[in-house]
Amino acid sequence: EMKNPFEPLKMSAGGLQTKKRFKCGGICMLVLGLLILFLGVGVAMFIDLKFQDLILNAVVVSSTNSKGYDRWVTNHYEGAPILYEGFYLYNLTNFAEVRDNGSKPIYQELGPYRYRELQDKVGVKFSDDGNSVSFWEYTRFEFDPDVSVGDPYNDRVYNINPAYLGVMMQAKGDIQFVVGFSAIIIKQYVDFLTGQFIDVVSFSMASSILFTKQNHLSTNSSDYFYSQWANATQDASPDWKGMRVSGINGSSNISLASAQLLFNASLPLSLTGMMETIATDDPKRIHLPDVWAQSLAGDSPSRQMLMTTFLLSDHQLSDVLNWMNQTVFPMFAHPQLRWQWNITDVKDMGYIQWGSIAITGGNSIEMLFPRFNFSYPVEFPFTVPIVNPTLNLNISRAMLSGPDAITVPQNLGKFLELTVARNWTVLDQLYAGIGEIHAGEFGVYAGLKVEPAKVYLNKIYAEGGGIISNRTVHQTLWYAIDPLLAIIKPDQSNVRLAVNLTSEEDTIKNTNSSTLWTGLDDYKKIANYIEWNNIKNVTIYPRSYAVYGNDEGGQYSPFLHPYDVLINWDDTYERQLDLIPRGTIEVEGINLVTYMLDNSTFSQDPDLYNFIDGFVNMTAIRNAPIYFGYPHMNRASAWASKIDGMKPANYQTDMTRVNVEPTLGKVLSVYKCVQVNALVDDVAWVALFSPNFPIDVMYPLMWAFEETTITSQLAIEVKRNIYGVKQIQSLLLPIAIPVGTVLLVLGILVGICMGFRNYRFIKTDVMEEYRPILEETEEQVGTFSIH
């Protein structure tokens, strides 16, 4: 007999228990998988947040209490890696042939000369609730002979003189410069006329003043006067004001005999008889011996003559000279001269002499001071002896002093240009109505100074102030007085290729401070400039550039991505430079990203005055035709071929590489390099003195490199603090995620299986409840009856 197919299945008690256990296991796997997955991811995220806080706490310096302050404020803390600055200098071995015959330059590379670079931030001030910090960078260099080749104090370097090129560039040629240099010759005369000449004239006037004062103060006795004058410590009466040598530096201990000689009017060199007084009826009559004036200027023979004549020690003579200079000369004011020339200042005496020779009665100071070897003529009236022109005091004063003084080369050049252009209106406005005739006469006067100027310049050039300089390595790098600049720009005569500060005080006094973001509120702005050297915009280029970028201090934004470009504001180039990621490198077991200068740095860019591929034009910044580039003119082979002796380019030494740990954003290894060159491309700069000099040549001066790398001890510290946390994180996620995922998936699969079986059970139960059971004997209409 066939079984009824609709008869419900019956489950045993054991099968029901298996079903329940299977169901519970699936739920447990599902819950455990979710728990492991969420715990793994959650703990990893928690560690990641704490890790980020740990990194930011290490790199953000927002106060003196910050964890990294001690290593931020100096680079020579205990255990710090040594930062070296190295220099190779180019020595022009055939400089004479190049200068005189136009031979191809041949160079010899000297060095390296390595210096330890010590950096300290001074005058540190945090502001904006710790979001910004300002400071001065105190940087100095200490020579390290153990890692150097050569002696910088004795090794000599012959090469192009950038200072000379700068002067010629600004003068627009050496011929124009010689004409302008006439202003320097004139200035020397004017300095004498308004200085030592005034001393001499003042001595002549002082004689009569002192003679009168002596007679007035000697009412008691002449010995009383000598005693008071030489050794009194206070004024005996108001009339004695300014009449005591002892009032300057204490008691002079000048003897009575010496005092009597000094005031003996019969002695030509005495204080009251050394000069003939100016007669009221003839203000031009004057005799000007210069012994006292020369002594005041430090002339040894003159001082010895006075000490012998008046029985004085060197100290006692100095007391007398100081007394004359400080108390007697200021009393000078001759009424006749003041009335005739409208004198308002003692320097007017010098201006009068230059413009009219009235003070010396028509005599040139060249005749009265032969030892000075003045280049004739000194005074203006001797320009055209037949006409014998004279200038009034106002014209002389305007020409020799003030912002338009012809003692400044640029002003002299402007004066001559206006004269050639016959622009008398402007000349009259600048020089107190000088007029056409006097302006033309002055052109002759200036022209007469050209030959003396050439002779003078040849002497300066022979001393190393010309187109070829001759200095030691130390002088070339750090400090040298250029002979030419010492004459035309005394306050800017110190030339150097690098800066070595001497003290914190020197740093604050002679450099500008900078202000950076600390990264406290936004770590992506860490160590970015707010102000560089107290400026926010650079305006030396055709368009203004905002100061923007990192300060090169070795700290970039932490958590860098592999393709992030680093933006620097570079102190050397004084502009923005981009660093591009070029690969990775392992240093002391730490993986670093290597960044290199963007190739466009040395491409043409009119907005930065860059018109030569392979170089950065620094002319606008250095005031000389200076160009930066890669060492050995890497990527500028056409220029390198114009000289001999320079080594071929080398990738390892001639390219900048900055290696950064991306999580910290910290530079852990660096090699930066740059070559300094001088371009001679204008024949006018050498037309007069070196007409055969090779033109359109890029002359290498030196190349420098900066290098350092993390120490093994610091590397261990970095790996422990960073890699330790990363390893926990890297272990946790690979375990938690797959395990949790597997358990989660198994739990879901079990759930699906249990759901399917339950569906079957539910279905059969429902059928059993609602399906009728047919009896064997019963017939049903329209149905099958099974027997």
C-alpha angles and dihedrals in degrees: 000000000000121000119243106254091208095059110119120248117245121220121212123229092252092055091052092054091050089052092053094048091049090051094049092048091054092050091049092050090048093050094042092048091051091046094050092044095049093040092049095047093039095049090045090052090047091050089047091054092047090045090054090050089049092052095045091047088054099047106030112086109189101150142010087266094058115121094242098041097104092055093041096053094053138019097210102066119139110295094010119148114254115254111212128197111197131190135199114191126203115228116201100220097187098040095141093054091046093049098042105028106023094244121171109272116253117199137198120200114227124196154327096241105185124200130186107240112217117192129190130171109224133185089029114187126176118204143164091055091304096311095113137032132193127198147144120252110231105196126173136165131225119197114238110200093184093071097032136088114219138007114278092198095058107022108099127213128204114193147124112311109231091194091059092048090050092053093047092046092053092044090048092232143356093262091056089044093056090053089048091045087064083077089063090053090049090048091056089055092046092048089054093045093050094040126027093017089056089051090056093047090045090053089054091052092041091061093067092040093052093044090055094044092048093054091048095049096042096073091119097043140309090251089055090055093049092048094049093044095049106036114008113122096204139025114274088209138349088270089068093063108132092003101102125089086193090061092071107055103358124271112353095202089219108166125240090247092054092047091051091052093047092055097039103120091199092066112086094220098042121116092252101034107030094099136033110246120240110260114231092230095052116032091180095065107100138138115209117194108175104207095109093042091049090049090052087053091053100257105164099207091051092048091049091051092053094045090052095045096048101030093243132152119231090256093049092050089051089053091053093047092048090049091051092047097046105036113015103043095054088058090061114114116136107203095210093056093042091053096045099043102024092238114193099167134031089240088065086078089068093046090051092051093049095048102037111005085227096137094061095039095249096317121126118236086231088073094045095045105035095159091070093066094215118194106247127276107038102165125054099239091066091063094087105017094184094056094031096203122203132199125211120237095260093055093044092048092049092049097046103037140032132044095313098045113149088223086083112080094224091051093048090051090050091049092053093046091052089048093052089047088049090230095160094161094064092041091053090051093050099040109037097264098313093170133207097285098051092042090055091046090052090053087060090047092052091046091056088061095060097083094045087047092054092049090048093047093050088058091050092048091050087057092057100271095113133081091296118056126199114202142137119261090252092052092046093052105036118010138000132149107228108219093217096047089045087066103038101029109018093171090055100039096112109098125186142151095222137027123240112183118210106206145350089262091052089050095052093042099046105029136052128245126241132214126215138183110250095207093236095134097023117024091194088071095052114142092359117143123256090172128004116201088348094302133106099190132039111218103178093096128073088267131028117262122205115227103249134157145051122320096235090241092133098263125104131168111300122237094042120185120230095255101039115132115223116223119206132186097214122214092202098049093030091220142079117291127188123217115206124204109247104173141299136288135187117231120180089343094307122119111231134183113233116222126191135186115279108255090232089069090086097037127107114279119165091197088066096037088251108149101148121072113233097029142076113225110230096170096111091052101040097037087228133080094272121156128188123210145142116304115273088017091282107192091015101080094149090063093042090058091064092070135045133221099039114128119245118264116274122199093212096053103025103055130072115239124184114187114201132187098225099209094053095030084223125144105232098170130020142173115181124175141176137172123220117215136177120218119213104192105141120078089200090071091065103022097110106034104023108020093164096053113132110258130203092032127134104221114203115225104177143318125225135196135193120204142170139147135197118271122241091248094052090046090057089052092050093048092047095049097040111022093043091061091041091053092053089049093045092050096044098052098046089052101037097045100050095038093046091044093050092049090045092051092046090049090050092048092050089049091052092049093048090048092053094049092047088052089057093047093049092048095053092045091055093049091050092052098049106026114094118230111232119227117230095235101041122100121212125197113239093009137094118258114210119205 
